[in-house]
């Protein structure tokens, strides 16, 4: 009586093992400090994080740079040339053809940076919030997507926007008192301050805008398992301090959370 029961149990198929690719090619545009080109080598904050996650999964990952608009177009094509990209914000339209994980790669914050308050008796009041910049000049990088509060205030004449081609130029102008504040991606701003060794500039909290960005894959039969695997390792890297260590190497502070 025992043998038939055992045979019946043995006939139940074992759960399928997670199958991951041996190699993965992932794309993004150059965006300091997340993705940078250094003498032909692609490196950066997000690159280091994804390389570590892929290593833990036993995947040989290769990074390639592609202009952002072309990258978006390739991902949207049914037979596009890109199967993996980062770091993308989640939208209903993108979710139709891209596999998003559940664990963000990075949060993105748009924040204001201002000079440290002076201690002299004649010093101007400290800037602690956006409204304190009424009548002042805010530096923005040309082409930067403005938060609604900044754009609306500029249209109403509450403050003036001064465009420059680079974040570096913006922070140099702030240090020289040619502008009163800088609008920038938080991580970009912190990295720029670290590179320029500017210690008398601070980031205002809370940020004006915040949203998460993700590693994404073209939707196919294997993409759910691949997204879940990276989710698992990215979560572990946050728990074991790897995220904070990599972030501190670029920004001088732990990663934004």
C-alpha positions as CSV (number, residue, x, y, z in Angstrom):
1,X,0.0,0.0,0.0
2,X,2.9,2.3,0.7
3,X,4.6,1.9,-2.7
4,X,1.8,3.3,-4.9
5,X,1.5,6.4,-2.6
6,X,5.2,7.0,-2.9
7,X,5.0,6.6,-6.6
8,X,2.2,9.1,-6.7
9,X,4.2,11.6,-4.7
10,X,7.2,11.2,-6.9
11,X,5.1,12.0,-10.0
12,X,4.5,15.5,-8.8
13,X,6.8,17.8,-10.7
14,X,9.4,19.8,-8.8
15,X,9.0,23.6,-8.8
16,X,10.8,25.2,-11.8
17,X,14.1,26.8,-10.8
18,X,14.6,30.5,-11.6
19,X,16.4,30.8,-14.9
20,X,18.5,33.9,-15.4
21,X,20.6,35.0,-18.4
22,X,24.3,34.5,-18.2
23,X,24.8,37.9,-19.8
24,X,22.9,41.2,-19.8
25,X,23.4,44.4,-21.8
26,X,21.9,47.5,-20.1
27,X,21.6,51.1,-21.4
28,X,21.3,54.6,-20.1
29,X,22.3,58.1,-21.1
30,X,25.2,59.9,-19.5
31,X,24.0,61.7,-16.4
32,X,26.6,62.6,-13.8
33,X,27.0,61.1,-11.2
34,X,24.7,58.2,-12.1
35,X,26.4,57.3,-15.4
36,X,29.7,58.8,-16.5
37,X,32.3,58.2,-19.2
38,X,35.9,58.1,-17.9
39,X,38.4,57.5,-20.7
40,X,36.0,55.3,-22.6
41,X,34.9,53.3,-19.5
42,X,31.3,53.6,-18.3
43,X,31.1,54.2,-14.5
44,X,28.9,55.9,-12.0
45,X,26.7,55.5,-9.0
46,X,24.0,53.5,-10.7
47,X,26.5,51.6,-12.7
48,X,28.4,50.4,-9.6
49,X,25.1,49.4,-7.9
50,X,23.9,47.4,-10.9
51,X,27.3,45.8,-11.4
52,X,27.3,44.6,-7.8
53,X,23.7,43.3,-8.0
54,X,24.5,41.4,-11.3
55,X,27.6,39.9,-9.8
56,X,25.6,38.5,-6.9
57,X,23.2,37.0,-9.4
58,X,26.0,35.4,-11.4
59,X,25.2,37.6,-14.5
60,X,27.9,39.2,-16.6
61,X,26.5,42.7,-17.2
62,X,27.7,45.2,-19.9
63,X,26.8,48.8,-19.9
64,X,26.2,51.0,-23.0
65,X,25.4,54.7,-23.4
66,X,22.6,55.8,-25.6
67,X,21.0,59.3,-25.9
68,X,17.9,59.4,-23.8
69,X,15.3,60.1,-26.5
70,X,16.7,57.3,-28.7
71,X,16.7,55.0,-25.7
72,X,13.0,55.7,-25.0
73,X,12.1,55.1,-28.7
74,X,14.0,51.8,-28.8
75,X,12.3,50.5,-25.7
76,X,8.9,51.4,-27.1
77,X,9.5,49.5,-30.4
78,X,8.1,45.9,-30.4
79,X,11.4,44.8,-31.9
80,X,13.7,47.4,-30.5
81,X,17.4,46.9,-29.9
82,X,17.3,47.5,-26.2
83,X,16.2,44.9,-23.6
84,X,17.4,46.5,-20.4
85,X,17.6,50.2,-19.3
86,X,17.8,52.4,-16.3
87,X,16.8,54.5,-14.5
88,X,13.2,55.1,-15.5
89,X,10.2,56.5,-13.7
90,X,7.1,54.3,-13.7
91,X,4.2,55.5,-15.9
92,X,1.1,53.7,-17.1
93,X,2.3,54.0,-20.7
94,X,5.7,52.5,-20.0
95,X,4.2,49.6,-18.0
96,X,2.5,48.4,-21.1
97,X,5.8,47.3,-22.7
98,X,8.3,47.4,-19.8
99,X,8.8,45.1,-16.8
100,X,9.3,47.2,-13.7
101,X,10.7,45.8,-10.5
102,X,9.2,46.7,-7.1
103,X,12.5,47.9,-5.6
104,X,13.6,51.3,-6.8
105,X,17.1,51.8,-8.1
106,X,17.2,55.4,-6.9
107,X,14.8,58.0,-5.7
108,X,15.1,61.2,-7.7
109,X,14.7,64.5,-5.9
110,X,14.7,68.0,-7.3
111,X,15.9,70.3,-4.5
112,X,17.1,73.9,-3.9
113,X,20.6,74.6,-2.8
114,X,21.5,77.8,-1.0
115,X,24.5,79.3,0.8
116,X,24.9,78.7,4.5
117,X,23.4,81.5,6.6
118,X,25.9,84.2,7.6
119,X,26.5,84.9,11.3
120,X,27.1,88.7,11.1
121,X,24.6,91.1,12.6
122,X,24.0,92.6,9.1
123,X,23.4,89.3,7.5
124,X,20.3,88.7,5.4
125,X,17.7,86.3,6.8
126,X,18.4,82.7,6.2
127,X,16.7,80.9,3.3
128,X,14.8,77.9,4.6
129,X,12.0,77.5,2.0
130,X,11.0,78.4,-1.5
131,X,9.0,81.4,-0.5
132,X,12.1,83.0,1.0
133,X,13.5,83.4,-2.5
134,X,10.9,86.0,-3.5
135,X,12.6,88.8,-5.5
136,X,15.8,86.7,-5.8
137,X,17.5,84.8,-8.6
138,X,17.4,81.0,-8.9
139,X,20.0,79.3,-11.2
140,X,18.8,76.4,-13.4
141,X,20.6,74.2,-15.9
142,X,19.4,74.9,-19.5
143,X,16.8,72.3,-20.5
144,X,16.1,71.2,-16.9
145,X,12.5,70.1,-16.3
146,X,11.2,72.7,-13.8
147,X,8.9,71.7,-10.9
148,X,5.5,73.3,-11.2
149,X,6.1,75.5,-8.1
150,X,9.3,77.0,-9.6
151,X,7.8,77.5,-13.1
152,X,4.6,79.1,-11.7
153,X,6.5,81.5,-9.5
154,X,8.7,82.6,-12.3
155,X,5.7,83.2,-14.6
156,X,4.2,85.3,-11.8
157,X,7.4,87.3,-11.4
158,X,8.0,86.1,-7.8
159,X,11.6,85.2,-8.7
160,X,13.9,85.3,-11.7
161,X,15.4,82.2,-13.4
162,X,19.0,82.3,-14.7
163,X,19.9,79.5,-17.1
164,X,23.5,78.2,-17.4
165,X,24.7,75.2,-19.5
166,X,26.1,73.1,-16.6
167,X,25.4,72.3,-12.9
168,X,29.1,73.1,-12.2
169,X,28.6,76.7,-13.5
170,X,25.5,77.1,-11.4
171,X,27.2,76.2,-8.1
172,X,30.2,78.3,-8.9
173,X,27.8,81.3,-9.4
174,X,26.1,80.5,-6.2
175,X,29.4,80.4,-4.3
176,X,30.4,83.8,-5.9
177,X,27.0,85.3,-4.8
178,X,25.9,85.9,-8.4
179,X,22.7,84.0,-7.8
180,X,20.7,83.2,-4.6
181,X,19.9,79.6,-5.1
182,X,20.4,76.6,-7.4
183,X,17.7,74.1,-8.5
184,X,19.2,70.7,-9.2
185,X,18.8,67.0,-8.9
186,X,19.8,66.3,-5.2
187,X,22.4,63.7,-6.1
188,X,23.8,65.7,-8.9
189,X,24.0,68.7,-6.6
190,X,25.8,66.8,-3.8
191,X,28.2,65.3,-6.2
192,X,29.0,68.7,-7.8
193,X,29.6,70.2,-4.3
194,X,31.9,67.4,-3.5
195,X,33.9,67.8,-6.7
196,X,34.2,71.6,-6.3
197,X,34.9,71.2,-2.6
198,X,32.3,73.8,-1.7
199,X,31.4,73.4,2.0
200,X,29.4,76.6,2.5
201,X,26.3,75.5,0.5
202,X,23.5,73.4,1.8
203,X,20.5,71.5,0.4
204,X,17.0,72.6,1.5
205,X,14.6,70.0,2.8
206,X,12.1,68.8,1.9
207,X,12.7,68.5,-1.8
208,X,10.4,70.2,-4.3
209,X,9.7,67.0,-6.2
210,X,10.5,63.3,-5.5
211,X,9.8,60.2,-7.5
212,X,11.4,56.7,-7.8
213,X,13.4,55.4,-10.7
214,X,13.8,51.7,-11.7
215,X,15.8,49.2,-13.7
216,X,13.5,48.0,-16.5
217,X,13.4,45.1,-19.0
218,X,11.5,44.6,-22.2
219,X,8.5,42.5,-21.4
220,X,8.8,38.8,-22.4
221,X,8.5,35.4,-20.8
222,X,11.7,35.7,-18.8
223,X,11.4,39.4,-17.7
224,X,9.3,38.8,-14.5
225,X,11.9,36.4,-13.1
226,X,14.7,38.8,-14.0
227,X,13.0,41.8,-12.4
228,X,12.3,39.8,-9.3
229,X,15.9,38.6,-9.0
230,X,17.2,42.1,-9.2
231,X,14.6,43.3,-6.8
232,X,15.8,40.7,-4.3
233,X,19.5,41.7,-4.6
234,X,18.8,45.5,-4.5
235,X,16.8,45.0,-1.3
236,X,19.6,43.0,0.2
237,X,22.2,45.6,-0.8
238,X,20.2,48.3,1.0
239,X,20.0,46.1,4.1
240,X,23.7,45.2,4.2
241,X,24.9,48.7,3.7
242,X,26.2,48.3,0.1
243,X,23.9,51.1,-1.2
244,X,25.1,53.5,1.4
245,X,28.8,52.6,0.8
246,X,28.6,53.1,-3.0
247,X,26.6,56.3,-2.6
248,X,29.0,57.8,-0.1
249,X,31.9,57.2,-2.5
250,X,30.2,59.6,-5.0
251,X,28.2,62.0,-2.9
252,X,30.0,62.1,0.4
253,X,26.7,61.1,2.1
254,X,24.6,57.9,2.2
255,X,22.2,57.3,-0.7
256,X,18.8,59.2,-0.6
257,X,16.0,57.1,0.9
